[in-house]
């Protein structure tokens, strides 16, 4: 056996335990969950009787069961949460990165402040922002409502995550949740955009200014187009986080009155571990996996093709 071949075998043996563990505890459990979703397991006692796609049909039976109505609400909530969450993280993160790119004093301190929320778990974030947005009562205001009352802005007080009103299919109670999630992960987009801005050659900026472009024109025609790969990467990473969000919403609001802040992750947890409807819970899990796959897989294919072309 040659030295190069021996090195390859040694490298393979080094990663073999990880391959086995991933095959069992990731892909094996995904396969088992898919099998349960095709069964009639409804109770503590396992029942692997074949049900085909019946569990999936029940969830997508519009206007049918309570589970189908709740799942439809969850999908809308996830859609609006993802849309507004991504917009907030990208826009605010880009603006903060542009400000930091101006070589301001204390830049290191500001970078630390912006990145610090990422070191906190979603559970802690949910608990803290639950206190902040707790509406309180008329006799004892709490959180933001107490602050608004103290400065004479009582007209801006509202129920925050306890509000059951909606604008079409959008529940306004999601706004505090979106703010909390964006607060935690905006630092991620800020760091990515700042790295991208620092990678833009100063010669390109100077050439654009010589050609008569003002500072807005430099960013619009030179810098922002060069940041598109970073924007795409941020959207993919944050998008898959928002599609499977659970812990932040569970600790902050739960499913909410009338499911105003409910998401598939909470629905799956309550269905499986509180209601013991294992087949239906597995079905929700597989649907969540498929939605994340639809976001991540095309990006991986795109990235692989770019690497091959380069």
C-alpha positions as CSV (number, residue, x, y, z in Angstrom):
1,X,0.0,0.0,0.0
2,X,1.4,3.3,-1.1
3,X,1.9,6.2,1.4
4,X,-0.8,8.3,-0.4
5,X,-3.3,5.5,-0.2
6,X,-2.5,4.8,3.4
7,X,-3.2,8.5,4.2
8,X,-6.6,8.4,2.4
9,X,-7.6,5.3,4.4
10,X,-6.4,6.9,7.6
11,X,-8.4,10.0,6.9
12,X,-11.5,7.9,6.1
13,X,-11.2,6.0,9.4
14,X,-10.9,9.2,11.3
15,X,-14.3,10.5,9.9
16,X,-16.0,7.1,9.9
17,X,-17.5,7.5,13.4
18,X,-19.0,10.8,12.5
19,X,-20.4,9.3,9.3
20,X,-22.0,6.5,11.2
21,X,-23.5,8.8,13.9
22,X,-24.9,11.2,11.3
23,X,-26.3,8.3,9.3
24,X,-28.1,7.0,12.4
25,X,-29.1,10.1,14.4
26,X,-29.9,12.4,11.5
27,X,-30.9,10.5,8.3
28,X,-32.0,7.4,10.2
29,X,-34.4,9.4,12.4
30,X,-35.6,11.4,9.4
31,X,-36.5,8.2,7.7
32,X,-38.2,6.9,10.9
33,X,-40.2,10.1,11.2
34,X,-41.3,9.8,7.6
35,X,-42.4,6.3,8.2
36,X,-44.4,7.4,11.3
37,X,-46.1,10.1,9.2
38,X,-47.4,7.4,6.9
39,X,-48.9,5.4,9.8
40,X,-52.0,5.5,12.0
41,X,-50.0,6.0,15.3
42,X,-52.4,8.0,17.5
43,X,-51.7,7.4,21.1
44,X,-48.9,6.3,23.4
45,X,-48.9,2.8,22.0
46,X,-47.1,2.6,18.7
47,X,-49.2,1.7,15.7
48,X,-47.4,1.4,12.3
49,X,-50.5,0.5,10.3
50,X,-50.0,1.9,6.8
51,X,-52.1,5.1,6.3
52,X,-50.5,6.4,3.1
53,X,-50.9,10.1,2.6
54,X,-54.0,10.4,4.8
55,X,-52.3,12.4,7.5
56,X,-51.0,14.9,4.9
57,X,-54.5,15.1,3.3
58,X,-56.0,15.9,6.7
59,X,-53.7,18.8,7.3
60,X,-54.3,20.3,3.9
61,X,-58.1,19.7,3.9
62,X,-59.2,23.4,3.7
63,X,-62.0,24.3,6.0
64,X,-62.1,20.8,7.5
65,X,-60.8,19.8,10.9
66,X,-59.5,22.0,13.6
67,X,-56.0,20.7,12.8
68,X,-56.4,21.7,9.2
69,X,-57.6,25.2,10.1
70,X,-54.8,25.6,12.6
71,X,-52.2,24.4,10.1
72,X,-53.4,26.9,7.5
73,X,-53.0,29.7,10.1
74,X,-49.6,28.5,11.0
75,X,-48.5,28.5,7.3
76,X,-49.7,32.1,6.9
77,X,-48.0,33.1,10.2
78,X,-44.7,31.5,9.0
79,X,-45.0,33.3,5.6
80,X,-45.4,36.8,7.1
81,X,-42.9,36.2,9.9
82,X,-40.3,35.0,7.4
83,X,-41.0,37.9,5.0
84,X,-40.8,40.7,7.6
85,X,-38.0,39.1,9.6
86,X,-35.8,38.8,6.6
87,X,-36.6,42.3,5.4
88,X,-35.7,43.7,8.9
89,X,-32.5,41.8,9.3
90,X,-31.2,42.7,5.8
91,X,-32.2,46.4,5.8
92,X,-31.1,47.2,9.3
93,X,-28.0,45.0,9.1
94,X,-27.0,46.8,5.9
95,X,-27.5,50.2,7.4
96,X,-25.5,49.4,10.5
97,X,-22.7,47.9,8.4
98,X,-22.6,51.1,6.3
99,X,-22.4,53.2,9.4
100,X,-19.6,51.1,10.8
101,X,-17.8,51.2,7.5
102,X,-17.3,55.0,8.0
103,X,-14.4,54.3,10.4
104,X,-16.2,55.8,13.3
105,X,-14.6,56.0,16.8
106,X,-15.3,53.1,19.0
107,X,-16.1,50.8,16.1
108,X,-15.0,47.7,18.0
109,X,-17.4,48.5,20.8
110,X,-20.3,48.9,18.4
111,X,-19.4,45.7,16.6
112,X,-19.5,43.9,20.0
113,X,-22.9,45.4,20.9
114,X,-24.4,44.4,17.6
115,X,-23.1,40.9,17.7
116,X,-23.8,40.2,21.4
117,X,-27.4,39.2,20.9
118,X,-26.2,36.3,18.8
119,X,-24.5,34.8,21.9
120,X,-27.9,34.6,23.6
121,X,-30.2,31.6,23.1
122,X,-33.7,32.1,21.6
123,X,-35.2,31.0,24.9
124,X,-33.5,33.8,26.8
125,X,-34.5,36.3,24.1
126,X,-38.1,35.2,24.2
127,X,-38.3,35.6,28.0
128,X,-36.7,39.0,28.0
129,X,-38.8,40.4,25.2
130,X,-41.9,38.9,26.8
131,X,-41.2,41.2,29.7
132,X,-40.6,44.1,27.4
133,X,-43.8,43.7,25.4
134,X,-46.0,42.6,28.3
135,X,-49.0,45.0,28.0
136,X,-50.1,44.9,31.7
137,X,-53.4,46.2,32.8
138,X,-54.9,49.7,33.0
139,X,-54.1,49.8,36.7
140,X,-50.6,48.4,36.3
141,X,-48.9,49.0,33.0
142,X,-45.8,47.0,32.2
143,X,-43.0,47.1,29.7
144,X,-43.2,49.4,26.7
145,X,-46.7,50.4,27.6
146,X,-45.5,51.8,30.9
147,X,-42.7,53.7,29.1
148,X,-45.2,55.2,26.6
149,X,-47.5,56.2,29.5
150,X,-44.6,57.9,31.4
151,X,-43.8,60.1,28.4
152,X,-47.5,60.9,27.6
153,X,-47.9,58.7,24.5
154,X,-50.9,56.7,25.7
155,X,-52.3,56.7,22.2
156,X,-49.5,54.4,21.1
157,X,-50.3,51.8,23.8
158,X,-51.7,48.5,22.6
159,X,-51.9,44.8,23.4
160,X,-48.6,43.8,21.6
161,X,-48.4,40.0,21.4
162,X,-51.8,39.6,23.2
163,X,-53.6,41.6,20.4
164,X,-56.0,39.3,18.4
165,X,-56.7,41.8,15.6
166,X,-55.4,41.1,12.1
167,X,-54.9,42.8,8.7
168,X,-56.2,40.3,6.3
169,X,-54.4,37.0,7.1
170,X,-51.6,38.9,8.9
171,X,-51.9,38.9,12.7
172,X,-50.5,42.1,14.3
173,X,-49.4,40.1,17.3
174,X,-46.5,38.8,15.2
175,X,-44.9,42.3,15.2
176,X,-43.3,42.0,18.7
177,X,-42.1,38.5,17.8
178,X,-40.5,39.8,14.6
179,X,-38.8,42.6,16.5
180,X,-37.4,40.2,19.0
181,X,-36.1,37.8,16.3
182,X,-34.6,40.6,14.3
183,X,-32.9,42.1,17.3
184,X,-31.1,38.8,17.9
185,X,-30.0,38.1,14.3
186,X,-29.4,41.5,12.8
187,X,-25.9,41.4,14.1
188,X,-25.3,38.4,11.8
189,X,-26.2,40.4,8.7
190,X,-24.3,43.4,10.0
191,X,-21.1,41.3,10.3
192,X,-21.5,39.8,6.9
193,X,-22.2,43.1,5.2
194,X,-19.3,44.8,7.0
195,X,-17.0,42.1,5.8
196,X,-18.3,42.6,2.2
197,X,-17.9,46.4,2.4
198,X,-14.4,46.1,3.6
199,X,-13.6,43.8,0.6
200,X,-14.7,46.4,-1.9
201,X,-11.5,48.0,-3.4
202,X,-11.2,51.7,-2.6
203,X,-10.1,52.2,-6.2
204,X,-13.6,51.3,-7.5
205,X,-15.2,53.9,-5.2
206,X,-12.7,56.6,-6.2
207,X,-13.2,55.8,-9.9
208,X,-17.0,56.2,-9.5
209,X,-16.5,59.5,-7.7
210,X,-14.2,60.7,-10.5
211,X,-16.9,59.8,-13.0
212,X,-19.3,62.1,-11.2
213,X,-21.2,59.7,-9.0
214,X,-22.3,61.0,-5.5
215,X,-22.1,58.8,-2.4
216,X,-25.5,57.3,-3.0
217,X,-24.6,56.5,-6.6
218,X,-21.5,54.8,-5.4
219,X,-23.5,52.5,-3.2
220,X,-26.3,52.0,-5.7
221,X,-24.2,51.2,-8.8
222,X,-20.9,49.8,-7.3
223,X,-21.2,48.5,-3.8
224,X,-24.7,47.0,-3.5
225,X,-24.4,44.9,-6.7
226,X,-21.1,43.5,-5.3
227,X,-22.9,42.6,-2.1
228,X,-25.6,40.5,-3.8
229,X,-23.9,37.1,-3.0
230,X,-23.8,38.1,0.7
231,X,-27.4,39.1,0.6
232,X,-28.3,35.7,-0.9
233,X,-26.3,33.8,1.7
234,X,-27.9,35.8,4.5
235,X,-31.4,35.2,3.1
236,X,-30.8,31.5,3.0
237,X,-29.4,31.2,6.5
238,X,-32.0,33.4,8.1
239,X,-34.7,31.9,6.0
240,X,-34.2,28.4,7.2
241,X,-34.1,29.6,10.8
242,X,-37.4,31.4,10.4
243,X,-39.1,28.5,8.7
244,X,-38.3,26.2,11.7
245,X,-38.6,28.8,14.4
246,X,-39.9,27.4,17.7
247,X,-38.1,28.2,20.9
248,X,-38.3,32.0,20.6
249,X,-42.1,32.1,20.0
250,X,-42.8,29.3,22.4
251,X,-41.1,31.1,25.4
252,X,-42.3,34.5,24.3
253,X,-46.0,34.1,23.4
254,X,-46.8,30.4,22.8
255,X,-49.5,29.8,20.2
256,X,-51.4,32.9,21.3
257,X,-55.2,33.4,21.5
258,X,-56.8,32.2,18.3
259,X,-53.3,30.9,17.1
260,X,-52.3,34.5,16.4
261,X,-48.6,33.7,17.0
262,X,-48.7,30.0,16.3
263,X,-46.2,28.3,13.9
264,X,-45.8,24.8,12.7
265,X,-43.0,24.1,15.2
266,X,-45.3,24.8,18.2
267,X,-48.2,22.9,16.5
268,X,-45.9,19.9,16.0
269,X,-44.6,20.0,19.7
270,X,-48.1,20.2,21.2
271,X,-49.5,17.6,18.8
272,X,-46.7,15.1,19.4
273,X,-45.6,15.5,23.0
274,X,-48.8,16.9,24.6
275,X,-51.5,15.3,22.5
276,X,-49.7,12.0,21.7
277,X,-50.8,12.2,18.1
278,X,-47.5,10.9,16.8
279,X,-48.5,10.3,13.2
280,X,-49.8,13.8,12.8
281,X,-46.8,15.3,14.6
282,X,-44.5,13.4,12.4
283,X,-46.4,14.7,9.3
284,X,-45.9,18.3,10.4
285,X,-42.2,17.7,11.0
286,X,-41.8,16.2,7.5
287,X,-43.6,19.2,6.0
288,X,-41.3,21.6,7.9
289,X,-38.3,19.6,6.6
290,X,-39.5,19.9,3.0
291,X,-40.0,23.7,3.3
292,X,-36.5,24.1,4.6
293,X,-35.2,21.8,1.9
294,X,-36.9,23.9,-0.8
295,X,-34.9,26.9,0.4
296,X,-31.5,25.3,1.2
297,X,-31.1,22.7,-1.6
298,X,-31.3,25.2,-4.6
299,X,-28.8,27.4,-2.8
300,X,-26.4,24.5,-2.3
301,X,-26.7,23.5,-6.0
302,X,-26.1,27.2,-7.0
303,X,-23.1,27.4,-4.8
304,X,-21.6,24.1,-6.1
305,X,-22.0,25.3,-9.7
306,X,-20.3,28.6,-8.9
307,X,-17.4,26.8,-7.4
308,X,-17.1,24.5,-10.4
309,X,-17.2,27.5,-12.8
310,X,-14.5,29.2,-10.7
